Structure formats: structure tokens, C-alpha cells
Amino acid sequence: MPRHMSFSLTTHQIENKTKTVTRRLGWDKLNKGDLIIAVEKCMGLNKGERHVKICTIKILSNRKEPLSLDYINSKECSLEGFPEKTPQEFIKMFTTHNDCKIGQEVNRIEFDYI
């Protein structure tokens, strides 16, 4: 059974299939070829609430890299589903929502839609 991955901040981008990369803290054991069920939200569900499935994705690659301007450019912002954001804006958004720091290693996960 595939694992669930939450896309609560990028549900719209997943629904429109404009996002093909996600950066995550954790997910170290994710491998090429793994299937993942993209859901709106995984944690913080109230009693009786269920996961809302968006789609299934297939992992193309998973690698560690620092969260920095050396790795995140305009193309990466577009792949993340944020073509209107600058790399600086994307990094600020990521660090704010994930309570982490610039330069911290994160997993860059590339995927395709099934």
C-alpha cells in the first residue's frame, strides 16, 4: 500500500499538475519508482475526518541538497509550482512553513503523475 504525502500548501498545483518537485524534511527512504498517494492533509485531521486523495505520483528521484540560492533558481521555483516567486521568496516561504533554516539539508523529490 503506497504511503500518503500531504500537499496542503500546494493542493492547487498538484490538482493542476503544475508541480513536479517537492522539497521535504525527512522522506530519506523514498526511492525511485515508489508510488505515493498525494493527499490534501495527513496530520491534524479531526475525529471522523479522512484523507482526501488528490492523485498518485511516482518518484523519479530523491536527493539531499542544501536549501540555498546555490540550488534553488527560477526554474526550481516553477517545478515546485511557484513560477511567480523568486528563489528568495520560495526559500523564505519554505523555512517559515517548515520551521527550518536557510542552508539546512532537505530532500529534493522529483515525481511524475500516474
C-alpha positions as CSV (number, residue, x, y, z in Angstrom):
1,M,0.0,0.0,0.0
2,P,1.5,3.4,-1.0
3,R,2.3,5.9,1.7
4,H,0.5,9.3,1.8
5,M,2.2,12.6,1.3
6,S,0.5,15.8,2.3
7,F,0.3,18.7,-0.2
8,S,-1.8,21.1,2.0
9,L,0.2,24.2,0.8
10,T,0.2,23.1,-2.9
11,T,-3.1,21.3,-3.4
12,H,-4.0,23.5,-6.3
13,Q,-0.6,22.9,-8.0
14,I,-1.0,19.1,-7.6
15,E,-4.6,19.2,-8.9
16,N,-3.4,21.2,-11.9
17,K,-0.3,19.0,-12.3
18,T,2.0,22.1,-12.4
19,K,4.2,20.8,-9.6
20,T,6.8,18.1,-10.3
21,V,9.3,18.7,-7.5
22,T,8.8,18.9,-3.7
23,R,11.3,19.6,-1.0
24,R,10.8,17.9,2.3
25,L,12.4,17.4,5.7
26,G,12.6,13.7,6.1
27,W,11.5,11.2,3.5
28,D,15.0,9.9,3.3
29,K,13.9,6.3,2.5
30,L,11.9,7.3,-0.6
31,N,13.3,5.6,-3.7
32,K,13.0,5.9,-7.4
33,G,9.9,4.1,-8.6
34,D,8.0,4.3,-5.3
35,L,4.3,5.2,-5.6
36,I,2.9,7.8,-3.2
37,I,-0.7,8.9,-2.7
38,A,-0.8,12.7,-2.7
39,V,-3.4,13.9,-0.2
40,E,-4.6,17.4,0.9
41,K,-3.6,16.8,4.5
42,C,-2.1,13.9,6.5
43,M,-1.8,15.3,10.1
44,G,-4.2,17.3,12.2
45,L,-7.3,15.5,10.9
46,N,-10.3,15.9,13.3
47,K,-12.1,12.8,14.6
48,G,-14.1,11.3,11.7
49,E,-12.2,13.1,9.0
50,R,-10.5,11.1,6.3
51,H,-7.6,11.7,3.9
52,V,-8.7,13.5,0.7
53,K,-6.8,11.8,-2.1
54,I,-5.7,14.1,-4.9
55,C,-3.8,11.7,-7.1
56,T,-1.0,9.1,-7.2
57,I,2.6,10.1,-8.0
58,K,5.6,8.1,-9.0
59,I,9.0,9.1,-7.6
60,L,11.7,9.8,-10.2
61,S,14.5,10.9,-7.9
62,N,15.2,11.8,-4.3
63,R,18.4,13.5,-3.2
64,K,19.6,15.7,-0.4
65,E,20.7,19.3,-1.1
66,P,21.0,22.5,0.9
67,L,18.1,24.9,1.0
68,S,20.1,27.7,-0.6
69,L,20.3,30.0,-3.7
70,D,23.1,27.8,-4.9
71,Y,20.4,25.1,-5.6
72,I,17.2,27.0,-5.9
73,N,16.7,29.1,-9.0
74,S,13.7,30.4,-11.0
75,K,13.3,27.0,-12.8
76,E,13.2,25.2,-9.4
77,C,10.5,27.6,-8.2
78,S,8.4,26.7,-11.3
79,L,9.0,23.0,-10.8
80,E,7.8,23.5,-7.2
81,G,4.6,25.1,-8.6
82,F,5.5,28.7,-7.8
83,P,6.6,30.4,-11.0
84,E,5.7,33.8,-9.7
85,K,8.0,33.5,-6.7
86,T,11.7,34.5,-6.7
87,P,14.1,31.9,-5.2
88,Q,14.5,34.2,-2.2
89,E,10.7,34.3,-1.7
90,F,10.4,30.5,-2.1
91,I,13.2,29.8,0.4
92,K,11.6,32.2,2.9
93,M,8.2,30.5,2.5
94,F,9.7,27.1,2.9
95,T,11.7,28.0,6.0
96,T,8.7,29.7,7.6
97,H,6.3,26.8,7.0
98,N,8.8,24.1,7.9
99,D,10.5,25.8,10.9
100,C,13.9,25.3,9.4
101,K,16.9,27.4,8.4
102,I,18.5,28.6,5.2
103,G,21.3,26.2,4.2
104,Q,19.7,23.2,6.0
105,E,19.7,20.0,4.0
106,V,16.4,18.9,2.6
107,N,15.2,16.2,0.3
108,R,14.5,17.3,-3.3
109,I,11.9,14.9,-4.6
110,E,11.1,14.8,-8.3
111,F,8.0,12.9,-9.3
112,D,5.6,12.3,-12.2
113,Y,1.8,11.8,-12.2
114,I,0.3,8.4,-12.7
